[in-house]
């Protein structure tokens, strides 16, 4: 009888422990698969002329600036090209960075180590990587440093050789920050900056992306690709809204 009671107690306790660590209570983990994960896709094809131009620009230039409204595939195509370069052996690592800027809200102090603090801001990048690589391979790549999450604040002084660098949401960087980031480009490296100058979360006049793109258009070795509303690949209503917002 005592043994039966002990077994029931153990079962109840283990059930309570499992309940404590559900997704809803423990928070989001970028390395845990859920119903939003998609299967690995071997190839990516452009769905518009400008997307084709962007993919060709990444193939032929070491520095690419991709500008355009939400839903035009800027980040996804950059990530897809980064994984492709890694698979081909053109680079030995992928470096991802994104400004930790809230979209009109103040989240306050975030607990955990550096990667955990940055995870909410980097969720779009994790989603794209998950779709391109699968969760298991992504977890391994993050663990051995093949994919590196590098906060913008920690990029100064580095030289990124043999790497594919993606700077997402670049409209939330000042001109000084962008100047620092693009000068990190090293040998056998490719860098792609993506962003929408019309959706900056900085105070008016602080974003440096539009100015950087205008200056780089005079350089033959740098590709500046401007995607338009007609390149939006999300719900058609998104493209319609962008014409009036």
C-alpha positions in Angstrom: 0.0 0.0 0.0 2.8 2.4 0.9 4.6 1.5 -2.3 1.4 2.2 -4.3 1.0 5.6 -2.6 4.6 6.4 -3.3 4.2 5.6 -7.0 1.1 7.8 -7.2 2.9 10.6 -5.4 5.8 10.4 -7.9 3.5 10.4 -10.8 1.7 13.5 -9.5 5.0 15.3 -8.8 6.4 14.5 -12.3 3.2 15.7 -13.8 3.4 19.0 -11.9 7.0 19.4 -13.0 6.1 18.9 -16.7 3.3 21.4 -16.3 5.7 24.0 -15.0 7.9 23.8 -18.1 5.3 24.2 -20.9 6.0 26.6 -23.7 3.6 29.1 -22.2 5.4 29.2 -18.8 9.0 28.8 -19.8 9.0 31.4 -22.6 10.0 31.0 -26.2 13.1 29.0 -27.1 14.3 29.5 -30.7 15.7 26.0 -30.8 12.5 24.2 -29.8 10.3 23.1 -32.8 6.7 24.0 -32.6 3.7 24.0 -34.9 5.0 27.1 -36.6 8.2 25.4 -37.8 8.2 24.5 -41.5 10.0 21.7 -43.3 13.5 22.3 -44.8 13.3 23.8 -48.3 16.2 22.9 -50.6 15.9 25.8 -53.0 14.5 29.3 -53.1 13.2 31.0 -56.2 12.4 34.7 -56.6 8.8 35.6 -56.9 9.3 39.0 -58.6 11.8 40.7 -60.8 13.3 42.8 -58.0 13.7 39.7 -55.9 15.6 38.2 -58.8 17.8 41.3 -58.9 18.4 41.1 -55.2 19.5 37.4 -55.4 21.8 38.1 -58.3 23.3 41.2 -56.5 24.2 39.0 -53.5 25.9 36.5 -55.8 27.9 39.2 -57.5 28.7 41.8 -54.8 30.4 41.6 -51.4 28.2 44.4 -50.0 24.5 44.6 -50.7 21.9 47.1 -49.3 18.3 45.8 -49.7 15.6 48.4 -49.1 11.9 47.8 -49.3 8.6 47.6 -47.4 7.6 44.8 -45.1 6.9 41.5 -46.8 9.2 41.8 -49.8 11.4 39.0 -48.7 14.5 41.0 -47.9 15.5 39.1 -44.8 14.4 35.7 -46.0 16.4 35.9 -49.2 19.5 37.2 -47.3 19.2 34.2 -44.9 18.7 31.8 -47.7 21.8 33.1 -49.5 23.8 32.9 -46.3 22.9 29.2 -45.8 23.6 28.5 -49.4 27.0 30.0 -49.1 27.7 28.0 -46.0 26.6 24.8 -47.7 28.8 25.5 -50.7 31.8 26.2 -48.5 32.1 29.8 -49.8 32.1 31.0 -46.1 32.8 29.2 -42.9 30.3 31.0 -40.7 27.2 33.2 -40.6 27.0 36.3 -38.5 23.6 37.8 -37.7 23.0 41.1 -36.1 19.9 43.2 -35.5 19.3 46.4 -33.5 17.7 45.7 -30.1 15.1 48.5 -30.6 11.5 48.1 -29.4 8.7 49.0 -31.8 7.1 51.7 -29.7 7.2 49.8 -26.4 9.6 49.6 -23.5 10.1 45.9 -22.5 12.5 46.8 -19.6 15.1 44.4 -18.3 15.2 41.0 -20.0 16.5 38.1 -17.9 19.0 35.4 -19.0 22.4 35.4 -20.8 23.2 37.4 -23.9 21.6 35.0 -26.4 18.4 34.8 -24.3 18.2 38.5 -24.1 18.5 38.9 -27.9 16.2 36.0 -28.9 13.0 38.1 -28.9 14.6 40.6 -31.2 16.1 38.0 -33.5 13.0 35.8 -33.9 12.5 36.6 -37.6 16.1 35.5 -38.3 15.6 32.3 -36.3 12.4 31.6 -38.2 14.1 31.9 -41.6 17.1 29.8 -40.4 14.7 27.1 -39.1 13.0 26.9 -42.4 16.3 26.8 -44.4 18.2 24.4 -42.1 15.9 22.6 -39.8 15.9 22.9 -36.0 18.4 20.2 -35.3 21.1 21.5 -37.6 20.4 25.1 -36.5 21.0 24.1 -32.9 24.3 22.4 -33.7 25.4 25.4 -35.8 24.6 27.8 -33.0 26.4 25.6 -30.5 29.7 25.3 -32.4 29.8 28.9 -33.5 29.1 28.3 -37.2 26.2 30.7 -36.8 27.0 33.6 -34.5 24.6 36.1 -32.9 26.6 39.3 -32.7 25.0 42.4 -31.0 25.7 45.6 -32.8 27.2 47.0 -29.6 29.9 44.3 -29.7 30.8 44.6 -33.4 33.3 47.5 -33.1 36.9 46.5 -33.6 36.1 43.2 -35.3 37.1 42.1 -38.8 34.7 39.6 -40.3 36.7 37.3 -42.6 35.3 34.3 -44.5 31.8 35.1 -43.2 28.3 35.9 -44.5 27.0 38.8 -42.5 23.3 39.8 -42.3 22.4 43.1 -40.7 18.6 43.1 -40.4 16.3 46.0 -39.5 19.1 48.4 -40.5 16.7 51.3 -40.5 16.9 51.3 -36.7 20.7 52.1 -36.9 22.2 55.6 -36.9 24.5 56.6 -39.7 27.4 56.2 -37.3 26.4 52.7 -36.4 26.0 51.7 -40.1 29.4 53.1 -40.9 30.9 51.1 -38.1 29.1 47.9 -39.3 30.0 48.1 -43.0 33.6 48.7 -42.2 33.7 45.3 -40.4 33.7 43.6 -43.8 36.8 41.4 -44.2 38.3 39.1 -46.8 36.2 36.4 -48.5 33.1 37.8 -46.8 29.7 39.0 -47.9 27.5 41.5 -46.1 23.8 42.2 -46.7 22.0 45.1 -45.0 18.2 44.9 -45.0 15.6 47.5 -43.9 12.7 49.8 -44.6 13.6 53.5 -44.2 9.9 54.3 -43.8 9.5 52.1 -40.7 12.2 53.3 -38.4 11.6 53.0 -34.7 14.2 55.7 -34.0 13.4 59.4 -33.4 12.9 61.3 -36.7 16.1 62.1 -38.4 18.2 59.5 -36.6 18.0 56.6 -39.0 21.0 56.5 -41.3 19.9 53.8 -43.8 18.5 56.0 -46.5 21.6 58.3 -46.5 23.9 55.3 -46.6 22.0 53.8 -49.5 22.1 57.1 -51.4 25.9 57.4 -50.9 26.6 53.8 -51.9 24.7 54.0 -55.2 27.7 55.9 -56.5 29.9 52.9 -55.9 30.2 50.2 -58.6 31.3 47.6 -56.1 28.2 48.0 -53.8 24.7 46.9 -54.9 21.7 48.9 -53.7 18.4 47.1 -54.4 15.1 48.8 -53.9 12.1 46.6 -53.6 8.6 48.0 -54.1 5.1 47.4 -53.0 4.5 45.1 -55.9 7.2 42.8 -54.6 5.3 42.1 -51.4 4.8 38.3 -51.1 2.6 38.3 -48.0 -1.2 38.5 -48.0 -2.3 40.8 -50.9 -4.0 43.1 -48.3 -0.5 44.0 -47.0 0.5 45.4 -50.4 -2.8 47.3 -50.5 -2.3 48.8 -47.0 1.2 49.9 -47.8 -0.1 52.2 -50.6 -2.2 54.2 -48.1 -0.1 54.1 -44.9 
